[in-house]
Amino acid sequence: MGVAELPKLSVRLSGGVDPRGSVDLANLAEANGFHSVWFAENAFSRGVLPAASACAAATLRVGIGIGVFNPYNRHPALMAMEIGALDELAQGRARLAIGSGIAAATERLGLSTDRPLAAVRDAITIVRAMLKGEEVNYAGRVFSAHKVKLEYKAPRPDMPLLMAARGEQALALCGRIADGLMISNMCPAEFTQRPAPAEVVQYIPCAVRLDRAEAYGLAKAAIGEMLPSFWALGQRVPSAKAALLKAAGLSEADFAAAVRRLHAGEQAAQALDDRFVQAFAIAGTAEDALAQARRYGEAGASELVLTFAGRRPEADMQYLANAARRSG
């Protein structure tokens, strides 16, 4: 293992886990020293607020992150109302990231996703002002608020607001208006390695087992579930494709061939070679995983949000946490 500082390690929860199961995992994360649990709200799955609220009430120290809220699905004023109340329940442990991705899902609701950067700028502006207790009179390009003010005092007027960003324009906007950057899955360390704010929270699949080959198999399965949709997005959104192609040792032809094999029904273990795991996951033994986490830390990530692959996240979380404690 290298000598680079280990980023904060957190755990990703999602609508794929019911609220009671989320509480169990949040308690385990807290007991094992993980920094936060983050809730990814995916379209048409469970909304994250019931699980996030239950976890906030059931824990004392672990952070409670929402990443991300999408202004096209939830007006910025409603975001401020909800995140302020969640932070009350969590006693100052809540964090919020805002992003305007997953346009295809939003459009299925009959909503336009034009001007996504303007939408995020409007959202952060409105949420920040409302949390400060200000009366907001703001006419944005996408979202507005007129004579809007929270009817209760938010516990943290200065709550940090992160922005999910990937393209150069979005990253530049993040640097101007947000308190930190959130990076999605399927962005390699080479993407992270850029001038960045002090807080960079990055989602990444994690597969840790004593058997390195078993861990790689789990990681390939996780990547295989995501790669076709991310590659399809890349055909429409140049910045999404550019992020994928930052991966060292993988060419556009490699991605296209892997996606063809996955679409043909081939298992991820055969369709993807180890280069995909090395680019888009943290996998192997716990010691392997910590060394890889340090690589992301060297690239600029201050916090890694791990999605534990496989059907035994509890044991894998414990295994990784024990190794992290031994490493100091």
C-alpha positions, 0 to 999 in steps of 0.5 A: 500500500502506498503512503497517500492519505486514504479518502473518507470511505462512505456507503451508497444506499439506494431505492433498491434497499427498503427503508428498514434494510437501509437502517440496518446498513446505516447502523453497521456503517456507523459502527464500523467507522464509515464517514457517511451513508449516501442515498441515490434517488433513481427515477421510479424506484423508492424515494430516498427520504423515508430511508434517509429520515429513518437512518437519521433517527436511528444513528448518531454520528454517520453523515446522511447524504442525499445525492442527488436531488434533481430540480426537474423532479423536485422544485428547489423550494421543496428541496430546501424544505426537505433538506432543512427538515432532514438536517434537523432530524440528523442534528446537523449531519445532512448533506445535499448534492444537486444535479440534472442528469438522467434526462431520459427518465425526466422526459418520460414525465412529460417534462423538458430538460432543456438548459440543465446547467441553468436548472442547477444554477437556479436550484442551488441559488434558491436552496442556499438562500432559503436555508439562510432564512432569506425571503427569496425573490429570484427569477431564473432561466428555468426555476423561480421563487417569488416571496418564498421563505422557510417558515422555520429556521434551518439548523445550518444556514451554511450547509454545504451544497454539492453539484453533480457535474461531468462536462467542462461547462458543468465543472466550471459552473460547479467551481463558481457556485457549489461547495463541492463536486459529486462525481457519478459512477463510471468515471475513472481516476483519470477523470477525477484528476483535474483542478477541483474543489476541496470536497470531491465526493465520488461514487464507485462500485466496490467488491472486496473478498479474500478471493481476488478472483471472486471480487473481480467477478462481482465487480464485472457484474456491477460494471456490466449492469451500468456500462450499456446505459452509460455508453448509450448516454455517451452517444448522445452526450459528448461529455459522458463519452469523454469521461468514459474514455479517460480510462487508461488502456481502454479505447472507444473500440474496447467499449463498443465491443464490450457493449455489443457482447453484453447486448448479445447476452454474454455474461459480464465476466466474459464480456469485460476484462480486468481493465474495466474493473481497474478503471471503474471499480475498487475490487480485490482483497481489502488491502487491494481496495484500500490501495485503489482508494488511495489512488482516487485520493491522490487524484483528488477525491476527498470521499469515496461512496462505495456501492458494495457488490454482491449479496453480502454487503454487511460482511464485506463492509466489516471486512473492509473496515477492519482492514482500514483500521489496521492500516491506520 
